[in-house]
Amino acid sequence: MNALEAYNLKKTYRQRKVVVEAVKDVSLTIAPGEVLAFLGPNGAGKTTSIKMMAGLIRPDGGSVRIVGSDPHRNPAALQKMGAVLEGNRNLYWRLTPEENLAYFGVLKGLNHQEAHKSGMGLLDRFGLMAKRRTPVQQLSRGMQQKLAIAVALVHQPQLLLLDEPTLGLDVEATVDVKVLVREIAASGCAILLTTHQLAIAEELSDRVAIILKGEILAESSTQDLIRQFSGTAYKIEIDAVLDKSRLIALAAIGVDVREGIIWVTKQELLYQVLDILKPLPLQRVEKEAADLTEIFLKLIKEGRSTDV
C-alpha cells in the first residue's frame, strides 16, 4: 500500500471577486521508503497542495489517502504522518529535547512510557543524547533541525513531510541531516521533500515532481529525468600536453580540443580517441550530464512560455 495517494486535487480561492485556481489538477503517489522531491517556484501551488495532502485544508476536488485513509474524513489518518514544515517550528524552544519529544509523543497518541522510550531512542540515534536536558534555544541550528525531525518521527509515522530540511545549515550539519533522511527512508518511511535547494533534491530523491500553475509539469524518477536532458558528449582531461601528431589525428576525426580539454561529441568516437591518446595519463573521462537545477529552470521557462 502506498504511504500517500493524492488524485486530481483542486483548490480555488476568491481574491477581490476574482477566482484564482491555486491548484488545478495534482496527482501524486509515494511508496514506502521512497523520497519524492516536490518542486516548484513560488506561487506554483506547491504549498496549497501540501496542505491538502496534510489534511490542513479541504480540497475542492480530488482525494487524499494516507496509508489508505482519508485525512479529511478520518482525522486518525494524520497519526500516520509526521511533518517538519517551515524549518524547525515544530519545537518549543524553552523546553529541552527530552521534554519536546515526550510532549509531542503524547500529543500523537502515545502513552507517557511509550513517548519516553521512543524519544530516548531517537535522541540516541540522532546523536543528541548529551543535549537531552539543554533548552532548545541554546542548541545549534543543526541540532535544532535534527530534533525537529526526531519530534516528527516520535510516533513512528509511515509518511514524513520535510520542508527545507537543510536550509540555513552549515556544511557539517547539512551532511548530518542528509544522512538522517537516507536512514529514515531506508527504514521504510516515505518522504515528501520540498526544497529550493535543488542539489539537495537531486542527491536525496528517488523521484521528482515539478509543479507549475497548479498542475504537475513533469514527474519521473530523478535519474531518468537527468538522463533525458543529458547530452551524449564526453569530456576528456589528460595529465600531459598534447603533441602535434595527436592534435592532427584528433582533428581528422572531428574531435575538438579547447583549453586542453578534449570534447568528443559522438559516443562512437570515444574509444578511437582513447587509442589516439594512449599511453598518456588520463585525469578524467566524464559524460556531459545535466543537473536538476538546469532541468528545473528549463522546464519552468518552457511552461511559462506557453502562456505568452
Secondary structure, 3 states (H helix, E strand, C coil): CCCEEEEEEEEEEEECCEEEEEEEEEEEEECCCCEEEEECCCCCCHHHHHHHHCCCCCCCEEEEEECCECCCCCHHHHHHEEEECCCCCCCCCCCCHHHHHHHHHHHCCCCHHHHHHHHHHHHHHCCCHHHCCCCHHHCCHHHHHHHHHHHHHCCCCCEEEEECCCCCCCHHHHHHHHHHHHHHHHCCCEEEEECCCHHHHHHHCCEEEEEECCEEEEEEEHHHHHHHHCCCCEEEEECCCCCHHHHHHHHHCCCEEECCEEEECCHHHHHHHHHHHCCCCEEEEEECCCCHHHHHHHHHHHHHHCCC
